[in-house]
């Protein structure tokens, strides 16, 4: 697989790089959390690496659970379904909401209003 | 602190590459899916940070350390990441140590030379240049990531 993706990082430095996401950006995201005062180098490295593993894990799980195997595609709905169905990905349901048709939404809105009117 | 909201995004090109490498060859990942994974990754960082920070606070420490991050992974039920993370940290630490030893050695060599031949100025200058180059290397790697982002 990696043969088809020439890795630029390996060319720039002699030693094999262990992470590809920019550490500085990860630190910025971590520091945006108000309670965090400081982060040591190892913790920063581990979080960056964990984020890469997470991206892989989310993509592979969604692809394997989704219907895209025949069509060879990974779509948004595969991700939204994984977020809902897999417990470890539940924390993503807020940013990966399931898409519903406007008419279904309006219908459920109507139903809710009717229920309220019943009171 | 982040000045623009997009500062809290991870570079799309790198995220896309990680996704492509993880999936079988030839899988088409929709633009929407890529964007969603990238956002999910940012949320993951925040969630992990907050969990790790709880462990640090419990232990009355102000600085997040490797143990806090690993404990956070367990709490988030990403135990599957623990082994690869420990291995990666090992490699990373060795790399850091190697770098340290090299620069330490250089410093000692330099001191020795400075002692033995104080008037040999040209040689010292040469060494200084070498050190500058070494310092620039990590910055290059960062720049590359930034450049990739611009491409998209």
Interface residues (C-beta under 8 A of the other chain):
Chain A: X1 X2 X4 X5 X8 X9 X12 X13 X15 X17 X18 X19 X20 X21 X22 X23 X24 X25 X26 X28 X29 X30 X31 X32 X33 X35 X36 X37 X38 X39 X40 X41 X42 X43 X45 X46 X47 X49 X50 X51 X52 X53 X54 X55 X56 X57 X58 X59 X60 X62 X63 X68 X72 X73 X74 X75 X76 X78 X79 X80 X83 X87 X88 X91 X92 X95 X96
Chain B: X1 X2 X7 X8 X10 X11 X14 X15 X17 X18 X19 X20 X21 X22 X23 X24 X25 X26 X27 X28 X29 X30 X32 X33 X36 X37 X39 X40 X41 X42 X43 X44 X45 X46 X47 X48 X49 X50 X52 X53 X57 X62 X63 X64 X65 X66 X68 X69 X70 X73 X76 X77 X78 X80 X81 X84 X85 X88 X89 X91 X92 X93 X95 X96 X137 X140 X141 X142 X144 X145 X146
